[in-house]
């Protein structure tokens, strides 16, 4: 279904107020996913360039499978999938939902075709909109919460779609441009780093009240923090370049042992997408190659692993914030992206801002907190309980949101998480430090 057809469909499904609200939100999220595909050619949809990268076509289908499996199968007795084999192809990791295709071979699946996957999306959309019409008068209907979860899930995959296609294009020697409008907003940065200092005390963290949150953001609880300080802006490319030029990647004393081994084995000498030539450093962006010079040096450094973020912080005489320190400073900062444009897919320098800035909409920020359950955490029963809970091992929490995150998907309590060595996400660095305890 094209974007224009989705808008037409919206007209047809304007029913009761609740129905209209939920149906519009459903259509908006589904349309944004497809809008992100507009710059792509058909061949681009099929490729997986490494194990972490899923083909665009897979993202389009998997998000539809999610609605089919967790909403329609339970709440629409008449629903039938257009092809029973899709459940095997497009289940990601839900063991309780049945057998699934090998992740490493997603890029080998040429059928269904891209057109058939778009038809699959339209099929699911029609069934979902009929269901929404039917249940809209009952806000407490159990399907409503699952539909919202499906929309939040699709927004997560919108970001993955972008990060994955960036890696696919970087892997291609032709270095395709996704969208020339994805260029950064240039802004002069004030020299030096300002800090926000926080007192020791008990802080409340985690989600409560109205509004969506994933189960891993609950339960809201108290934590005690010693006095600390958090950098008011993100670490820049220029600052990270100093670390690179200071032999940062070759000095074992700056690194965790596993991090140094990883960097040596993979021959890291700079962030992912940085490349050195006779003319100096450049980096690959979704708008093409950019020289690491001028205003680009003021942009936030991006595509670094936890290991690199940790080593840089040690080199700078600082550390990473814990996830609770990050959340403790967040409440008075508006949750907003720098541009709100779905096509602005590159982190930008702050625009003359003073005070705490760049929390949302530039890069996810690595924290020094392991991804573990909060007190009182309880995953949902059944396959849907596999969404977050079973990943609470060997991963680190990232806070904030990136330039590829949908604006309506950002919130202060959000807990993103990835293993220590991944670099293909829009992840960067905010520094923190302890202050003397009186
Ligand atoms: Fe998923």
Boltz pocket constraint, residues with backbone or C-beta under 6 A from the ligand:
constraints:
  - pocket:
      binder: B
      contacts: [[A, 62], [A, 92], [A, 153], [A, 157]]
      max_distance: 6.0
